[in-house]
């Protein structure tokens, strides 16, 4: 074994992906052990570190070429021993000169001082923090200033990080490309204007507001004025996700939607105030859009003190149909519980979109307007490969029988559809048309009734949602 060439050993090691197997291989001989230590670039640790600081320090010295480190304390309890603290991060910054990607998840002992040590990691380009309650904006600022190669920043449930100096600094440096801010209560939509010129370089942007604090900074007049005065160029934006956000005419995120010239994928979930005009601006700018997902709040889910009622109509679908010739994936959901939406998309609007664009995947959730007529119209959907229907209660066996006539459909998912029975699947049996069929929580469908309908069938029956 010791006589094998190093290159051959490295080829073997690179083909072994699981940590347990790699550890086992490294014990076969001393030479393997040394080469595996040098070649190991990724490390994922957590509750098993005992004592935490010393154990991590030992691992870092054993693997001197670590590029990616994940420290995850999900499920941690005090009886498992003390977590990694600031001193542990100091040792990490000293022992891993090649560190590029660091994830800290549920590390509740780490403070701004510990994060500040990361400023000495000259190669650090990605930092992801998930639930770091002791870290504030000062700690993030030290990383932004010190790590000259930082291009990826994820902040998830960092409750004490506000949107002040560090966002200003991030905006001026113009090097951030992937930014995710989720459920950070002290950061609102108005703070995003501070990104300034950095909007130009952003490729991926994700912003999610804690639903319990959605209206916390609604009337920030200074931020409104800055949005009105500053143009927001977003030429590099490829993917965007907005959850529980306020979209107000002429300001805030509404200004961003009309500037994403190269956007390919967008997800908007419970964005209050979204209007047809916003979708029109988006479609005109992002003509290379390939995927759009809309989860629309109903009038019941918007507090009375907010004047932004649901105003999306077929005009939005028409704008997408006319301006986005590359659109392949459309997902529409209404978050209205048991109440039908007062303002919805019509069957005609949905079908027009499917016929105008090369839609390969269509998902409809709580879209009560979609009926058997819509299923019949989908027979002319030349590109449709995947169809998902969730709580579309106007679909019956009559509409389901048209599935056999869809030109390209290979995947069908039905969930909580009350009007569908075993009879609706009879025409699919033995045809071999569907590659995959999934039926979940449909009370009138049985597992035996699905036999022979697709090459692979998934069935689940849990009717607790009806009670």
C-alpha positions as CSV (number, residue, x, y, z in Angstrom):
1,X,0.0,0.0,0.0
2,X,2.8,2.4,0.9
3,X,4.3,1.9,-2.6
4,X,1.2,3.2,-4.4
5,X,1.7,6.5,-6.2
6,X,0.2,9.5,-4.4
7,X,-1.9,10.5,-7.4
8,X,-3.5,7.1,-7.5
9,X,-4.3,7.2,-3.8
10,X,-5.8,10.7,-4.2
11,X,-8.0,9.4,-7.1
12,X,-9.3,6.6,-4.8
13,X,-10.0,9.0,-1.9
14,X,-11.8,11.5,-4.1
15,X,-14.3,8.8,-5.2
16,X,-15.3,8.1,-1.6
17,X,-18.0,10.5,-0.5
18,X,-19.2,9.4,2.9
19,X,-17.3,10.6,6.0
20,X,-17.4,7.2,7.7
21,X,-15.9,5.4,4.7
22,X,-13.1,8.1,4.3
23,X,-12.2,7.7,7.9
24,X,-12.0,3.9,7.5
25,X,-9.8,4.2,4.4
26,X,-7.5,6.5,6.2
27,X,-6.8,3.8,8.8
28,X,-5.6,1.2,6.3
29,X,-2.1,2.5,6.4
30,X,-0.1,5.5,7.6
31,X,0.5,6.8,4.0
32,X,-3.3,6.8,3.3
33,X,-3.9,8.5,6.6
34,X,-1.4,11.4,5.8
35,X,-2.7,11.9,2.3
36,X,-6.4,11.9,3.4
37,X,-5.6,14.5,6.1
38,X,-4.1,16.7,3.5
39,X,-6.8,16.2,0.9
40,X,-9.8,16.7,3.3
41,X,-11.4,20.0,2.4
42,X,-14.8,19.8,4.1
43,X,-15.7,19.3,7.8
44,X,-19.2,19.2,9.4
45,X,-19.3,19.0,13.2
46,X,-21.7,19.9,16.1
47,X,-22.9,18.3,19.3
48,X,-20.3,15.6,19.2
49,X,-17.4,18.1,19.9
50,X,-16.3,17.4,23.5
51,X,-14.7,19.5,24.7
52,X,-15.8,21.8,21.9
53,X,-13.0,24.2,21.5
54,X,-10.2,21.7,22.0
55,X,-11.8,19.1,19.7
56,X,-12.3,21.6,16.9
57,X,-8.7,22.8,17.3
58,X,-7.4,19.2,17.0
59,X,-9.5,18.6,13.9
60,X,-8.2,21.8,12.2
61,X,-4.6,20.7,12.8
62,X,-5.3,17.3,11.5
63,X,-6.9,18.7,8.3
64,X,-4.7,21.7,7.4
65,X,-6.4,22.4,4.0
66,X,-10.0,22.8,5.1
67,X,-12.0,25.0,2.8
68,X,-15.5,24.5,4.0
69,X,-16.5,24.1,7.7
70,X,-20.1,23.6,9.1
71,X,-20.7,23.9,12.8
72,X,-24.3,22.9,13.5
73,X,-25.8,22.6,17.0
74,X,-29.3,21.7,16.0
75,X,-31.0,19.8,18.8
76,X,-28.3,20.8,21.4
77,X,-29.1,20.6,25.1
78,X,-27.1,21.6,28.1
79,X,-26.4,18.0,29.1
80,X,-24.5,17.6,25.9
81,X,-21.7,19.8,27.2
82,X,-20.7,23.4,26.4
83,X,-20.9,24.7,22.9
84,X,-18.2,26.1,20.8
85,X,-17.5,29.7,21.9
86,X,-15.5,32.7,20.8
87,X,-12.2,31.1,21.6
88,X,-13.1,28.2,19.3
89,X,-13.6,30.6,16.4
90,X,-10.3,32.3,17.2
91,X,-8.5,28.9,17.0
92,X,-10.5,28.2,13.7
93,X,-9.3,31.4,12.2
94,X,-5.7,30.7,13.0
95,X,-5.7,27.0,12.1
96,X,-7.5,27.2,8.7
97,X,-5.7,29.7,6.4
98,X,-7.6,28.3,3.4
99,X,-11.1,28.6,4.9
100,X,-13.5,29.9,2.3
101,X,-17.0,28.8,3.4
102,X,-18.2,28.9,7.1
103,X,-21.7,27.9,8.4
104,X,-22.6,28.5,12.1
105,X,-26.0,27.1,13.0
106,X,-27.6,27.4,16.5
107,X,-24.2,28.5,17.9
108,X,-25.7,30.4,20.8
109,X,-22.4,30.9,22.7
110,X,-20.8,32.9,19.9
111,X,-20.8,36.7,20.2
112,X,-19.5,39.7,18.2
113,X,-16.0,39.1,19.5
114,X,-16.0,35.6,18.1
115,X,-17.3,36.7,14.7
116,X,-14.7,39.5,14.7
117,X,-11.9,36.9,14.7
118,X,-13.1,35.8,11.3
119,X,-11.9,39.1,9.8
120,X,-8.5,37.6,9.7
121,X,-9.6,34.8,7.4
122,X,-8.4,36.4,4.2
123,X,-9.9,33.8,1.9
124,X,-13.4,33.7,3.5
125,X,-15.9,34.3,0.8
126,X,-19.1,32.7,2.3
127,X,-20.6,33.2,5.8
128,X,-23.9,31.7,6.8
129,X,-25.4,32.3,10.2
130,X,-28.5,30.5,11.4
131,X,-30.0,31.5,14.7
132,X,-27.1,33.5,16.3
133,X,-28.9,35.5,19.0
134,X,-25.8,37.0,20.5
135,X,-24.5,38.5,17.3
136,X,-25.3,42.1,16.4
137,X,-24.7,44.4,13.5
138,X,-21.2,45.2,14.9
139,X,-20.1,41.6,14.5
140,X,-21.4,41.5,10.9
141,X,-19.6,44.8,10.2
142,X,-16.3,43.4,11.3
143,X,-16.6,40.5,8.8
144,X,-17.8,42.8,6.0
145,X,-14.8,45.1,6.5
146,X,-12.2,42.5,7.2
147,X,-13.0,39.8,4.7
148,X,-12.2,41.3,1.3
149,X,-13.4,38.3,-0.7
150,X,-16.8,38.0,1.0
151,X,-19.4,37.5,-1.7
152,X,-22.0,35.2,0.0
153,X,-23.8,36.3,3.2
154,X,-26.8,34.4,4.8
155,X,-28.4,35.7,8.0
156,X,-31.3,33.6,9.3
157,X,-33.1,34.3,12.5
158,X,-30.3,36.6,13.7
159,X,-32.6,38.5,16.0
160,X,-30.2,41.2,17.2
161,X,-28.7,42.1,13.8
162,X,-30.1,45.5,12.7
163,X,-29.9,47.0,9.2
164,X,-27.5,49.9,9.8
165,X,-23.7,50.4,9.2
166,X,-22.9,46.9,7.9
167,X,-25.5,47.2,5.1
168,X,-24.1,50.6,4.2
169,X,-20.6,49.2,4.1
170,X,-21.7,46.2,2.1
171,X,-23.3,48.5,-0.4
172,X,-20.2,50.7,-0.9
173,X,-17.8,47.7,-1.3
174,X,-19.9,46.3,-4.2
175,X,-18.7,42.7,-4.0
176,X,-21.7,40.9,-2.5
177,X,-23.3,38.5,-5.0
178,X,-25.5,36.2,-2.8
179,X,-27.4,37.8,0.0
180,X,-30.1,36.1,2.1
181,X,-31.8,37.8,5.1
182,X,-34.5,35.7,6.7
183,X,-36.6,36.5,9.8
184,X,-34.1,39.1,11.2
185,X,-36.7,41.2,13.1
186,X,-34.6,44.3,13.2
187,X,-34.1,44.5,9.4
188,X,-37.0,45.8,7.3
189,X,-37.6,46.5,3.6
190,X,-36.6,50.1,4.1
191,X,-33.1,49.1,5.2
192,X,-32.4,47.5,1.8
193,X,-32.0,50.8,0.1
194,X,-28.6,51.0,2.0
195,X,-27.3,48.4,-0.4
196,X,-27.0,51.1,-3.0
197,X,-24.5,50.2,-5.8
198,X,-24.3,46.6,-4.6
199,X,-27.7,45.9,-6.2
200,X,-25.8,45.9,-9.5
201,X,-23.7,42.9,-8.6
202,X,-26.3,40.8,-6.7
203,X,-27.0,37.5,-8.4
204,X,-29.2,35.9,-5.7
205,X,-31.3,37.8,-3.3
206,X,-33.6,36.3,-0.6
207,X,-35.5,38.5,1.9
208,X,-38.0,37.1,4.3
209,X,-39.8,39.1,7.0
210,X,-41.0,37.4,10.2
211,X,-44.7,37.4,9.7
212,X,-45.3,38.5,13.3
213,X,-43.2,41.7,12.6
214,X,-44.3,42.3,9.0
215,X,-45.5,45.9,9.6
216,X,-42.8,46.9,12.1
217,X,-41.1,49.5,9.8
218,X,-44.0,50.3,7.5
219,X,-43.8,54.1,7.9
220,X,-40.1,54.7,7.6
221,X,-40.3,58.1,5.7
222,X,-36.5,58.5,5.4
223,X,-36.2,55.1,3.6
224,X,-39.2,56.0,1.4
225,X,-37.5,59.2,0.3
226,X,-34.2,57.4,-0.5
227,X,-36.0,54.8,-2.6
228,X,-37.7,57.6,-4.6
229,X,-34.4,59.4,-5.2
230,X,-32.1,56.5,-6.1
231,X,-32.3,54.3,-9.2
232,X,-31.9,50.6,-8.4
233,X,-29.9,48.8,-11.1
234,X,-30.1,45.0,-10.9
235,X,-28.5,43.8,-14.1
236,X,-26.9,40.7,-12.6
237,X,-29.9,39.4,-10.6
238,X,-30.7,35.8,-11.6
239,X,-32.8,34.6,-8.7
240,X,-35.0,36.4,-6.2
241,X,-37.2,35.3,-3.3
242,X,-39.4,37.6,-1.3
243,X,-41.5,36.3,1.6
244,X,-44.0,38.3,3.8
245,X,-42.7,41.6,2.2
246,X,-44.5,44.9,1.6
247,X,-44.6,45.9,-2.0
248,X,-45.7,49.5,-2.2
249,X,-46.1,51.5,-5.5
250,X,-43.1,53.6,-6.4
251,X,-40.9,52.6,-3.5
252,X,-39.1,49.8,-1.8
253,X,-39.0,46.4,-3.4
254,X,-41.5,47.6,-6.1
255,X,-38.5,49.6,-7.5
256,X,-36.3,46.5,-7.6
257,X,-38.8,44.4,-9.6
258,X,-38.7,46.6,-12.6
259,X,-34.9,46.6,-12.8
260,X,-34.0,42.9,-12.9
261,X,-33.1,42.6,-16.6
262,X,-31.6,39.1,-16.4
263,X,-33.9,37.6,-13.8
264,X,-34.6,33.9,-14.4
265,X,-36.4,32.8,-11.3
266,X,-38.6,34.7,-8.8
267,X,-40.6,33.5,-5.8
268,X,-43.1,35.9,-4.1
269,X,-44.8,34.5,-1.0
270,X,-47.4,36.5,0.9
271,X,-46.2,39.8,-0.5
272,X,-48.8,42.3,0.6
273,X,-49.6,45.1,-1.8
274,X,-48.4,43.3,-5.0
275,X,-50.3,44.8,-8.0
276,X,-50.7,44.0,-11.7
277,X,-48.5,47.0,-12.4
278,X,-45.6,45.4,-10.5
279,X,-45.9,42.1,-12.4
280,X,-46.1,44.2,-15.6
281,X,-42.9,46.0,-14.8
282,X,-41.2,42.7,-13.8
283,X,-42.2,41.0,-17.1
284,X,-41.1,43.9,-19.3
285,X,-37.7,43.9,-17.6
286,X,-37.1,40.2,-17.1
287,X,-37.9,38.8,-20.5
288,X,-35.6,35.8,-19.9
289,X,-37.7,34.8,-16.9
290,X,-38.0,31.0,-16.7
291,X,-39.8,30.4,-13.3
292,X,-42.3,32.4,-11.3
293,X,-44.0,31.3,-8.0
294,X,-46.8,33.4,-6.5
295,X,-48.3,32.7,-3.1
296,X,-50.9,35.4,-2.8
297,X,-52.5,36.6,0.5
298,X,-56.2,36.9,0.6
299,X,-58.2,39.9,1.9
300,X,-58.7,37.9,5.1
301,X,-55.0,37.8,5.8
302,X,-54.3,41.5,5.5
303,X,-55.0,43.7,8.6
304,X,-57.6,46.3,8.2
305,X,-55.1,49.1,8.9
306,X,-53.3,48.2,5.7
307,X,-54.8,49.6,2.6
308,X,-53.0,47.2,0.2
309,X,-55.8,44.8,-0.7
310,X,-55.4,42.0,-3.1
311,X,-55.3,43.4,-6.6
312,X,-53.7,40.7,-8.8
313,X,-55.9,39.8,-11.8
314,X,-55.6,38.2,-15.2
315,X,-53.7,41.3,-16.2
316,X,-50.7,39.9,-14.4
317,X,-50.9,36.6,-16.3
318,X,-51.4,38.5,-19.6
319,X,-48.3,40.5,-19.0
320,X,-46.3,37.4,-18.4
321,X,-47.8,35.7,-21.5
322,X,-46.8,38.7,-23.7
323,X,-43.4,39.5,-22.3
324,X,-41.8,36.3,-21.1
325,X,-41.4,33.9,-24.0
326,X,-39.0,31.6,-22.0
327,X,-41.3,31.0,-19.0
328,X,-41.3,27.3,-18.2
329,X,-42.5,27.0,-14.6
330,X,-45.5,28.6,-13.0
331,X,-46.7,28.1,-9.5
332,X,-49.8,29.9,-8.1
333,X,-51.1,29.6,-4.6
334,X,-53.8,31.4,-2.6
335,X,-53.2,31.4,1.1
336,X,-56.8,31.9,2.1
337,X,-57.5,28.8,4.3
338,X,-61.0,27.6,3.8
339,X,-62.3,30.9,2.1
340,X,-62.3,31.2,-1.7
341,X,-60.3,34.3,-2.9
342,X,-62.4,37.4,-3.6
343,X,-60.1,38.3,-6.4
344,X,-58.5,35.4,-8.3
345,X,-57.2,34.4,-11.7
346,X,-59.7,33.0,-14.1
347,X,-59.4,29.8,-16.1
348,X,-59.0,31.8,-19.2
349,X,-56.1,33.7,-17.8
350,X,-54.3,30.6,-16.7
351,X,-54.9,28.8,-20.0
352,X,-53.8,31.8,-22.0
353,X,-50.5,31.8,-20.1
354,X,-49.9,28.1,-20.7
355,X,-50.6,28.4,-24.4
356,X,-48.5,31.5,-24.9
357,X,-45.3,30.2,-23.1
358,X,-43.5,26.9,-23.2
359,X,-44.8,26.0,-19.7
360,X,-43.4,22.6,-18.6
361,X,-44.5,22.7,-15.0
362,X,-47.8,24.1,-13.7
363,X,-48.7,24.1,-10.0
364,X,-52.1,25.4,-8.7
365,X,-52.8,25.5,-5.0
366,X,-56.2,26.8,-3.6
367,X,-57.0,28.1,-7.1
368,X,-60.8,27.6,-6.8
369,X,-61.5,29.0,-10.3
370,X,-59.7,26.1,-12.0
371,X,-62.3,23.5,-13.0
372,X,-62.9,20.7,-15.4
373,X,-63.0,23.2,-18.3
374,X,-59.4,24.1,-17.4
375,X,-58.4,20.5,-17.5
376,X,-60.0,20.1,-21.0
377,X,-58.2,23.3,-22.2
378,X,-54.8,21.8,-21.0
379,X,-55.1,19.2,-23.8
380,X,-53.6,21.9,-26.0
381,X,-50.6,22.5,-23.7
382,X,-47.9,21.3,-26.0
383,X,-45.0,21.5,-23.5
384,X,-46.7,20.6,-20.2
385,X,-44.8,17.8,-18.4
386,X,-45.7,18.2,-14.8
387,X,-49.1,19.2,-13.3
388,X,-49.7,19.7,-9.6
389,X,-53.2,20.4,-8.2
390,X,-53.7,21.1,-4.5
391,X,-57.1,21.8,-3.0
392,X,-58.6,22.5,-6.5
393,X,-62.1,21.5,-5.5
394,X,-63.7,22.1,-8.8
395,X,-61.8,19.3,-10.4
396,X,-63.8,16.1,-10.8
397,X,-63.5,12.7,-12.5
398,X,-64.7,14.3,-15.7
399,X,-61.8,16.7,-15.8
400,X,-59.3,14.1,-14.7
401,X,-60.1,11.9,-17.7
402,X,-58.5,14.5,-20.0
403,X,-55.1,13.8,-18.5
404,X,-54.8,10.9,-21.0
405,X,-55.0,13.4,-23.8
406,X,-52.2,15.8,-22.5
407,X,-49.5,15.6,-25.2
408,X,-46.3,15.6,-23.0
409,X,-47.5,15.1,-19.4
410,X,-45.4,12.6,-17.4
411,X,-45.9,13.7,-13.8
412,X,-49.2,14.3,-12.0
413,X,-49.6,15.2,-8.4
414,X,-53.0,15.6,-6.7
415,X,-53.4,16.7,-3.1
416,X,-56.6,17.2,-1.0
417,X,-58.9,17.3,-4.0
418,X,-62.4,16.4,-2.8
419,X,-64.0,15.8,-6.2
420,X,-61.7,13.1,-7.5
421,X,-62.5,9.4,-7.1
422,X,-61.1,6.1,-8.4
423,X,-63.2,6.4,-11.5
424,X,-61.2,9.4,-12.7
425,X,-58.0,7.3,-13.1
426,X,-59.5,4.4,-15.1
427,X,-58.5,5.8,-18.5
428,X,-54.8,6.0,-17.4
429,X,-54.6,2.3,-16.4
430,X,-52.4,0.3,-18.7
431,X,-51.5,3.3,-20.9
432,X,-48.0,3.8,-19.6
433,X,-48.4,7.5,-20.1
434,X,-47.4,8.7,-16.7
435,X,-44.0,8.2,-15.3
436,X,-45.0,9.3,-11.8
437,X,-48.4,9.7,-10.1
438,X,-48.8,11.1,-6.5
439,X,-52.1,11.2,-4.7
440,X,-52.2,12.6,-1.2
441,X,-55.2,13.0,1.2
442,X,-57.9,12.7,-1.4
443,X,-60.8,11.1,0.6
444,X,-62.5,9.4,-2.4
445,X,-59.4,7.8,-3.8
446,X,-58.0,4.4,-2.7
447,X,-54.6,2.9,-3.2
448,X,-56.0,0.0,-5.2
449,X,-57.7,2.4,-7.6
450,X,-54.3,3.7,-8.7
451,X,-52.8,0.4,-9.6
452,X,-51.5,0.4,-13.2
453,X,-52.0,4.1,-13.7
454,X,-48.3,5.1,-13.8
455,X,-44.9,3.5,-13.8
456,X,-44.4,4.8,-10.2
457,X,-47.2,5.5,-7.8
458,X,-47.2,7.3,-4.5
459,X,-50.2,7.2,-2.2
460,X,-50.9,8.7,1.2
461,X,-54.2,9.0,3.1
462,X,-54.4,11.4,6.1
463,X,-57.8,13.0,6.3
464,X,-57.1,15.0,9.6
465,X,-57.0,18.2,7.5
466,X,-60.7,17.9,6.9
467,X,-61.5,18.1,10.6
